[in-house]
């Protein structure tokens, strides 16, 4: 990976760690722009070599999204996250 690409990955990782709740969890527009950016990079991959930048960004985004969802589920309880069906009295 080129130094500038590594810098982008580091900045992205820092951004997601520090501002996930503010920028991603509570603002669908930010998450949508990021997803569109990744999608455009996938399209441009045929024309440009990202040297691992695309894969790294996708992996970091998906990993952080999954981690945050699991953290939220553990705080809210399993029922609110759809992991268990509500138990109905018989």
N, C-alpha and C positions, 0 to 999 in steps of 0.2 A: 504494500500500500504506500502511496506517495505521502510525503510529510503533510501536505495540505489536507489530504483525505483523512489522515490520522487525526489531525487537528479538528476536523469537522466531527468525527466520531466522538472525540473527547468532549467537545462542547455540547454535542447532542446528549451524551450520557449525563453530563452535569446538569443540563437543562431538565431532563426528565426526572432526575433524582430530586432536584430542589423545587421544581415547580409543577410536578405531575398533577396534584390536586387542583391547583389554581388554573393551569393552562389546558390540561387534557381532560380530567375527570369532569370539570364543570363548564367546559367550553367546547362544544361539539365542533365548532368551526375550526378551531386549531387542530384538532385531531383529523378532521376531514382534509384540511390543507396538507398536513403531513402525509396522509395516506395517498392523496393525489400526487404529491411530489415523488413518493416511492413508486407509484404506478407509472409515472412519466419516466423515471429512471429505468424501469423495466423495459419500457418501449424503446428508449434510447440506447439500451444495452447492445442492440444490434449494430448501432453506429459508433458508439464510444465504448472504450474499455474503462470500467470503473475500478479495476484492480481490487476487488473485494469490498469496496465502499458500500455498494448496494446491499450485499448479503449481510454485512456487519450492521448497517442501520436497521434493516428489517429484523434481524435477530434481536438486537437491543430493544427495539420498539415492542416487538411481540413478547419478549421476555419480561420487560418492565410492566407491560399491560397485564400479563398473566399474573405476575407477582402482586401487583396492586389489587387485582380482582380477588385473589386468594386472601390477601390481608383484609380487604373489606368484608369478605364473607366470614372470616373468623371473628371479626368484630360484631357483625350484624346477626350472626347465627346462620346455621345451615339452611333453615327454611326460607329465609329471605333471598338466598342465592340460588334457589331451585335445585339444590342437591338432594333434598329429601321431600317426599310428598307430605303434605299436612295430614296428620292423623285425625280421622273423623271419629267421633264417639259412636259406638254401636248401639 
